[in-house]
Every structure is written in structure tokens, then in C-alpha cells.
Amino acid sequence: MDIVRIYIVRHGETEENKQKIIQGQLDTQLNSEGEKQADLVAKALRDIPFDICYSSDLRRAANTAEKILVHHPGVRLESAPALRERYMGDLQGRVWGNFQGLLSGTGETRETRHPESPEAVTRRAVVWWNTTVVGTSAKHILIVSHGAWIRLLVQGLLQRKAIRAERGVTVGRCFNTGVTAVEIPRERGIGKLLQYGNVMHLCGGDVVEDNADELGINSQS
């Protein structure tokens, strides 16, 4: 069977990740640890013959993608706003702990309004997937995005029965530079979730335990 293999990578660590600051769609940058993480995931993926790379247009994702593509000269990098992290409204730039327990299923609190709902992020991610990835002529695709976006995309594909998880593969938190691998048939059929958020390339190094942008969707997991 002719298959397409997709590698979905979360960006490297930012200072905001480390401080548990909600980033959402703020355009933050990798910190020194994030740069190291990006170099390590780039090394881990250096032998994958990517045909194309899609990245969120936020710098933390784009810079991670650029580091990976150092090992893949000639592979085109396409910037895709649809791959942006969940928009968190007035919560962006604020410390997560100040709002823990207040977020409702819609992501609103008594103090803030207008974050993007998990359902809206899922729709955004799945529509992009269906229009860009499904039916592609590429054989190996690299996607670089964000923790909540990746989780909601994968959950959305599982719920829609577009993919099924291989035995032992579960969806949980996606740490910085975690690698998720999906395999889909080029023709019609159900794809496979081969791995989720793999960080073996970090060799036991520190990872940020909490992703502030992802914590508000725990009810969705």
C-alpha cells in the first residue's frame, strides 16, 4: 500500500514555557534550552527524506523548523497560520497558576473572555489537515506546531476515525520537541497513530512538565 508518513513536532522551549506563562498566539522565541532541544530533534530526524515542511508562522515553531531543515537542504518550508497555537484571548501573557481551576469548558473565566474554544481549534486543525495533507503527493511530511494544536488535531482525527492508535500509543501531554508520527494511506482508508510526543532524543534532559496553553483543555483528553 502506498502510504504517507507525517512527523508532527512541537516547538522547542521558550522562556514563557519555563515560567508557565500562557503564550497562545503571542510570538515568543526559543530560549537557550529550546535551541538545544531543536538541535537534538533535528539530529533525530536527519535521515527522514522529507518532501515538504509546514510550520506555524509563530517564531518559536518556525525557528524549530528551520533548525530541522538544516539537515534537509532543498526542502521547502511553508508558513501556515492555521498551525498556530490556540488563541487564549486576554489570558495571553499571564501566569497560568493565577487562573487554574477557573477555566470552563469554553476556556472562559470570570476575569477574561474570548479565548478560542478547543472545538474551534480542532476544526481549524482538521480542516487544514484534510485540505493539505490528505491527497498530497508527498511521501514524508514535517509539521512543526504547538502543544495544544497537536493534541487537538490528533484527538480530532481519532474521534473522526480518520486514524487509529497503534497498541500502546496514548495521547497526553506533548512536551517541547515531542515527535508525533502518523501514517495515512494515499488512497482512502484509516491511518495509524504510530507514536505521540516522543522525546527520546532529549536523552533524559529536562523537559517542561506543564504547557500552560494546553492545561486548559484537560477536559478534552
C-alpha positions in Angstrom: 0.0 0.0 0.0 1.3 3.5 -0.9 1.5 5.5 2.3 2.3 9.0 3.5 4.2 9.4 6.8 3.8 12.6 8.7 6.0 13.8 11.5 4.5 16.4 13.8 6.9 18.2 16.1 6.2 20.6 18.9 8.5 23.7 19.0 11.4 23.9 21.5 11.2 25.5 24.9 10.6 29.2 25.4 11.2 31.3 28.5 7.4 31.6 28.7 7.0 27.8 28.8 9.5 27.7 31.6 7.7 30.4 33.6 4.3 28.8 32.9 3.1 31.9 31.1 0.2 31.4 28.7 1.5 32.2 25.2 -1.4 31.3 23.0 -0.6 33.2 19.8 2.0 35.6 21.3 5.0 35.5 19.0 7.6 34.3 21.5 11.1 32.9 20.8 13.1 29.8 21.7 15.3 30.2 24.8 18.8 28.6 25.0 17.3 25.3 26.2 14.8 25.4 23.3 17.6 25.9 20.8 19.4 22.8 22.2 16.2 20.8 22.1 15.6 21.9 18.5 19.1 20.8 17.5 18.6 17.4 19.2 15.3 16.8 17.4 16.9 17.9 14.1 19.6 15.3 14.6 17.0 12.6 15.4 15.1 13.4 12.2 18.1 14.0 9.9 17.7 10.7 8.0 14.0 11.2 7.2 13.6 12.1 3.5 11.2 14.9 3.9 9.5 16.3 0.8 8.0 19.4 2.4 7.7 21.1 5.8 4.7 23.1 7.1 5.2 25.3 10.2 3.1 27.6 12.3 4.2 31.2 11.4 5.0 31.9 15.1 8.7 32.3 15.6 9.1 29.5 18.2 7.8 27.0 15.7 9.3 28.5 12.6 12.8 28.6 14.2 12.4 24.9 15.3 11.5 24.0 11.7 14.5 25.9 10.3 16.9 24.0 12.6 15.4 20.7 11.5 15.7 21.7 7.8 19.4 22.4 8.2 19.8 18.7 7.6 17.4 18.8 4.6 18.7 21.3 2.1 16.2 22.0 -0.6 13.1 21.1 1.4 10.6 23.9 1.1 9.3 25.5 4.3 5.7 26.7 4.1 4.4 29.0 6.7 0.8 28.2 7.8 -1.2 30.4 10.1 -3.7 27.6 10.5 -1.0 25.8 12.6 -0.9 28.5 15.2 -1.4 27.6 18.9 -4.9 28.1 20.4 -5.7 31.8 20.8 -6.1 32.4 24.5 -7.6 35.9 24.5 -6.9 38.1 27.5 -5.1 35.2 29.2 -2.1 35.5 26.9 0.9 36.8 28.7 -0.4 35.9 32.1 0.8 33.2 34.5 -1.3 30.0 34.4 -1.4 29.4 38.1 -3.4 32.6 38.6 -6.3 31.0 36.7 -6.0 27.3 37.4 -9.4 25.9 38.2 -11.3 28.8 36.8 -11.3 27.8 33.1 -14.6 26.4 32.0 -15.1 24.1 29.0 -15.2 27.1 26.7 -11.9 28.4 28.1 -13.5 31.5 29.7 -13.1 32.7 33.2 -14.9 35.3 35.3 -12.0 37.6 34.6 -11.4 37.1 30.9 -13.3 36.4 27.7 -12.8 35.4 24.1 -10.2 32.6 24.0 -10.6 30.1 21.1 -12.5 27.1 22.2 -10.9 23.6 22.0 -13.6 22.7 19.5 -12.7 25.6 17.3 -9.0 24.7 17.3 -9.9 21.1 16.4 -12.0 22.3 13.5 -9.2 24.6 12.3 -6.6 21.8 12.6 -8.7 19.1 11.0 -9.8 21.3 8.1 -6.1 22.2 7.4 -5.2 18.5 7.6 -7.9 17.5 5.2 -7.1 20.2 2.6 -3.3 20.0 2.8 -2.2 16.5 4.0 -4.9 14.3 2.7 -4.4 13.6 -1.0 -0.8 15.0 -1.0 1.7 13.8 -3.5 4.4 13.9 -0.8 5.7 10.7 1.0 7.3 12.3 4.0 5.9 15.5 5.6 7.2 17.5 8.5 4.8 19.7 10.5 6.0 22.0 13.3 3.3 23.4 15.6 2.3 23.8 19.2 1.2 21.6 22.2 -2.5 22.2 22.3 -2.8 22.3 18.5 -1.1 18.9 18.2 -3.1 17.3 20.9 -6.4 18.6 19.5 -5.5 17.6 15.9 -4.7 14.1 16.9 -7.8 13.8 19.1 -9.9 15.1 16.3 -8.6 12.6 13.8 -9.1 9.8 16.3 -12.6 10.9 17.1 -13.4 11.1 13.4 -11.9 7.7 12.8 -9.5 9.1 10.3 -6.7 7.4 12.2 -6.4 4.7 14.9 -3.8 4.5 17.6 -1.4 1.6 17.4 -1.3 -0.6 20.5 0.3 1.1 23.5 0.1 4.6 21.9 -1.8 7.1 24.0 -2.5 10.8 23.7 -1.4 13.0 26.6 0.9 16.0 27.1 3.2 16.9 24.3 6.5 18.2 25.7 8.8 20.6 23.8 10.1 19.0 20.6 8.0 15.9 21.2 7.6 14.0 17.9 4.3 12.5 16.9 4.2 10.2 13.9 1.1 9.4 11.7 0.9 7.2 8.7 -2.0 7.5 6.3 -2.8 5.6 3.0 -2.6 7.7 -0.1 -5.9 6.4 -1.2 -9.0 6.1 1.1 -8.5 4.2 4.3 -7.8 4.6 8.0 -4.4 5.9 9.1 -2.3 5.0 12.1 -1.0 7.0 15.0 2.4 5.4 15.4 3.8 7.5 18.3 2.8 10.6 20.2 5.0 13.2 21.8 8.2 11.1 21.7 11.1 12.9 23.4 13.7 10.1 23.4 16.0 12.4 21.5 16.3 14.6 24.6 18.4 11.9 26.3 16.9 12.3 29.7 17.3 16.1 29.7 14.9 18.4 31.4 11.5 18.9 29.9 8.9 21.5 30.9 6.3 19.5 32.8 3.4 21.8 32.1 2.3 23.5 28.9 0.2 26.5 30.0 -1.5 26.7 26.6 -2.5 23.0 26.9 -3.6 22.9 30.5 -7.0 24.5 29.8 -8.0 21.5 27.6 -7.6 18.8 30.1 -11.3 18.1 30.0 -10.8 17.2 26.3 -8.2 14.5 26.9 
